[in-house]
Amino acid sequence: MNPTGTPYVLARELTDTSDEVRAAPAPPLPTLPAPFDLRLADPDSDDPKTLADWMNRPHLLAAWEQPWSAQRRRQDWQAQLAGSYSRPILVGYDFAAAGRPELGRREVAYLELYRPAKDEIARLYHADPYDVALHLATADIELVGRGFMAEFIRALLPAIFAAEPKCRRIMADPDHRNVAVRRLCEKNDWPSLGEFDIRSDRRISLYSLPRTPADAVTLR
């Protein structure tokens, strides 16, 4: 039973955590400079249908393996927003910044910020309760492979540290086959911690960006 009072379970969320980890609030929503902006996904709007459509696009279907219905996405977001493990976020972009004002401002990507101390990757490293991790899905093909999302990550990382002063490090754990996200991490100088079989059916590449050298990750 999750905090919404329904049996929907967030697959990666750990339940055997310490009181200190459980007490950490959900990651706060960062504030980004133009041309990007962020907002929480709204399960009671058309957002679940939008994401269901995005996740069935070939490039995201291969990376995320979440061909969910809008109803399942709605349930997933309701569970996230009722708890403190993660937050679902939609990324907006103003195409005027790319010299395409005719495209206007529209939502182009999906972001999840989560507490790795409450996630399965806490089994791989000594996570601090206030660490923040991210998952990113670029939906708009106009932005894929053109440097826009690298620009987004460069703006996002300091914004996460600013929004969460207790965050010692930012983590990313893309599927080892997700070349696009791995390149984003490497272009932004995230140290790679290696590849790990987090489950029998999932192999990840683990990255960490410490706030200071003293916050570098220690693997288990």
KADATA-V663103 format. One record per residue. RES is the residue in one small letter. SS is DSSP state (H for helix, E for strand, L for the rest). Layout:
# KADATA-V663103
RES;SS  RES;SS
This chain:
# KADATA-V663103
m;L  n;L  p;L  t;L  g;L  t;L  p;L  y;L  v;L  l;L  a;L  r;L  e;E  l;L  t;L  d;L  t;L  s;L  d;H  e;H  v;H  r;H  a;H  a;L  p;L  a;L  p;L  p;L  l;L  p;L  t;L  l;L  p;L  a;L  p;L  f;E  d;E  l;E  r;E  l;E  a;L  d;L  p;L  d;L  s;L  d;L  d;H  p;H  k;H  t;H  l;H  a;H  d;H  w;H  m;H  n;L  r;L  p;H  h;H  l;H  l;H  a;H  a;H  w;H  e;L  q;L  p;L  w;L  s;L  a;H  q;H  r;H  r;H  r;H  q;H  d;H  w;H  q;H  a;H  q;H  l;H  a;H  g;L  s;L  y;L  s;E  r;E  p;E  i;E  l;E  v;E  g;E  y;E  d;E  f;H  a;H  a;H  a;H  g;L  r;L  p;H  e;H  l;H  g;L  r;E  r;E  e;E  v;E  a;E  y;E  l;E  e;E  l;E  y;E  r;L  p;H  a;H  k;H  d;E  e;H  i;H  a;H  r;H  l;L  y;E  h;L  a;L  d;L  p;L  y;L  d;L  v;E  a;E  l;E  h;E  l;E  a;E  t;E  a;L  d;L  i;H  e;H  l;H  v;L  g;L  r;L  g;L  f;H  m;H  a;H  e;H  f;H  i;H  r;H  a;H  l;H  l;H  p;H  a;H  i;H  f;H  a;H  a;H  e;L  p;L  k;L  c;L  r;L  r;E  i;E  m;E  a;E  d;L  p;L  d;E  h;L  r;L  n;L  v;H  a;H  v;H  r;H  r;H  l;H  c;H  e;H  k;H  n;L  d;L  w;L  p;E  s;E  l;E  g;E  e;E  f;E  d;E  i;E  r;E  s;L  d;L  r;E  r;E  i;E  s;E  l;E  y;E  s;E  l;E  p;E  r;L  t;L  p;H  a;H  d;H  a;L  v;L  t;L  l;E  r;L
